Amino acid sequence: MSGERLDPEWVRGWCEGTSAGLAALMSSFLETHGYPPGENAVVLATDESHGATDALVDLTPIPSDLTTLYWVVCEISMPDVEHGYFVHPASTVAEHLREHGSVQIDDEPPGIVFASDGGGHLFAAAGSGRIWRSATASWFDDFEVAAESVQDFLEQLGRRAAGQT
């Protein structure tokens, strides 16, 4: 892992590219799959979502790259990319953190669940910066490395969206 921090400008560029990829996917989705697509979108941050991010940071220390992501992106919804991917809004992350707590991942500092897939598997950002995926649809099961960083996680999502067109 490089140790470099996530660049907000890179995230903005990723948002533009991934949104374009999703638009291309949605333009032929009905014809290709025979049913209409769900709501597939990269939703940019707003003043309200910035407040939710600040509240999440006040609730618990979160990895700085996750803070950077939430300063640019409110949420990501990709129900029609593979089996679905969802980056939850900071307000939902805070609600889940209050309800379930953080997740313990191997020898990592506790992780914060911030995303899920259509199968109910959870994605957690750990203090190391790595992103972990639950082995089952559970907050309390084993987790395995899914990405080396938030940027790597986003790059994977972007490739998955582009690979379906």
C-alpha positions in Angstrom: 0.0 0.0 0.0 1.4 3.3 -1.0 0.4 5.5 1.9 -0.8 8.3 -0.4 -4.1 9.9 0.6 -7.2 9.9 -1.6 -7.3 13.0 -3.7 -10.7 14.8 -4.0 -10.0 15.7 -7.6 -9.3 12.1 -8.4 -12.7 11.2 -6.8 -14.5 13.9 -8.9 -12.9 12.5 -12.1 -13.9 9.0 -11.0 -17.5 10.2 -10.4 -17.7 11.7 -13.9 -16.2 8.6 -15.6 -18.4 6.2 -13.7 -21.5 8.2 -14.2 -20.8 8.2 -18.0 -20.3 4.4 -17.8 -23.6 4.0 -15.9 -25.4 6.1 -18.4 -24.2 3.9 -21.3 -25.2 0.8 -19.4 -28.7 2.2 -18.7 -29.2 3.3 -22.3 -29.3 -0.4 -23.4 -30.3 -2.1 -20.2 -33.9 -2.8 -21.0 -33.1 -4.1 -24.5 -30.3 -6.2 -23.2 -31.9 -7.6 -20.0 -35.6 -7.5 -20.8 -36.6 -5.5 -17.7 -36.1 -1.9 -16.7 -33.0 -0.9 -14.7 -33.1 0.3 -11.1 -31.8 3.6 -9.9 -28.1 3.5 -10.8 -26.3 6.7 -9.8 -23.3 8.4 -8.2 -24.8 11.1 -6.1 -22.5 14.0 -5.3 -22.2 15.4 -1.9 -24.4 18.3 -0.7 -24.3 20.7 2.3 -26.7 18.2 4.1 -24.4 15.2 3.4 -21.4 17.3 4.5 -23.2 17.7 7.8 -23.8 14.0 8.0 -20.1 13.4 7.3 -19.1 15.8 10.1 -21.5 14.0 12.4 -20.0 10.6 11.5 -16.4 12.0 12.1 -17.6 13.3 15.5 -19.1 9.9 16.4 -16.0 7.9 15.7 -12.6 8.3 14.1 -12.9 7.2 10.5 -10.2 6.6 7.9 -9.3 9.9 6.3 -9.9 8.5 2.8 -13.4 7.6 3.7 -13.9 11.2 4.9 -12.5 12.4 1.6 -14.9 10.2 -0.3 -17.9 11.5 1.6 -16.8 15.1 1.1 -17.2 14.5 -2.7 -19.8 11.7 -2.9 -23.1 11.4 -0.9 -23.8 7.8 -2.0 -23.4 5.3 -4.8 -26.2 3.1 -6.0 -25.4 0.4 -8.6 -28.1 -2.2 -8.3 -27.7 -3.3 -11.9 -23.9 -3.7 -11.9 -23.3 -7.4 -11.5 -25.3 -8.3 -8.3 -25.4 -4.8 -7.1 -23.1 -2.4 -5.2 -24.0 0.4 -2.7 -21.9 2.9 -0.9 -24.2 4.1 1.9 -24.6 7.8 2.8 -22.7 8.9 5.9 -26.0 9.3 7.8 -26.7 5.6 7.2 -23.2 4.6 8.2 -23.6 6.6 11.5 -27.0 4.9 12.1 -25.5 1.4 11.5 -22.5 2.3 13.7 -24.8 3.2 16.5 -26.9 0.1 16.1 -24.2 -2.5 15.3 -20.9 -0.9 16.4 -17.7 -1.3 14.4 -16.5 -4.6 13.0 -13.4 -6.4 14.2 -11.2 -7.5 11.3 -8.3 -9.7 12.1 -5.5 -7.6 13.6 -6.8 -4.4 12.2 -8.2 -1.5 14.1 -12.0 -1.8 14.1 -13.6 -1.3 10.7 -16.5 0.9 9.7 -19.1 -0.6 7.4 -19.8 1.9 4.6 -21.0 -0.2 1.7 -22.7 -3.5 0.7 -23.5 -5.6 -2.3 -26.7 -7.0 -3.6 -26.1 -10.3 -1.7 -25.9 -8.5 1.6 -22.2 -8.7 2.0 -20.7 -5.8 3.8 -17.7 -3.6 3.0 -15.7 -2.1 5.9 -12.9 0.5 5.9 -10.3 -0.3 8.4 -7.8 2.0 10.1 -5.1 0.7 7.8 -7.0 2.1 4.8 -7.8 -1.4 3.4 -11.3 -2.3 2.5 -12.7 -5.6 3.7 -15.7 -7.7 2.5 -17.7 -9.9 4.8 -17.5 -13.6 3.9 -21.3 -13.8 4.5 -24.1 -11.4 4.9 -23.2 -10.7 8.5 -21.7 -8.0 10.7 -20.1 -10.6 12.9 -18.5 -13.0 10.5 -15.1 -13.2 8.9 -13.9 -10.5 6.6 -11.5 -10.8 3.7 -9.5 -8.1 1.9 -11.5 -6.6 -1.0 -9.3 -3.7 -1.9 -6.0 -2.1 -0.7 -7.6 1.3 -0.4 -10.8 3.4 -1.0 -9.3 4.4 -4.3 -8.7 0.8 -5.3 -12.3 -0.1 -4.2 -13.7 2.7 -6.4 -11.5 1.7 -9.3 -12.9 -1.8 -9.0 -16.5 -0.5 -9.0 -15.8 1.7 -12.0 -14.3 -1.3 -14.0 -17.3 -3.4 -13.0 -19.7 -0.8 -14.3 -17.7 -0.3 -17.5 -17.4 -4.0 -18.1 -21.1 -4.5 -18.4 -21.6 -2.2 -21.3 
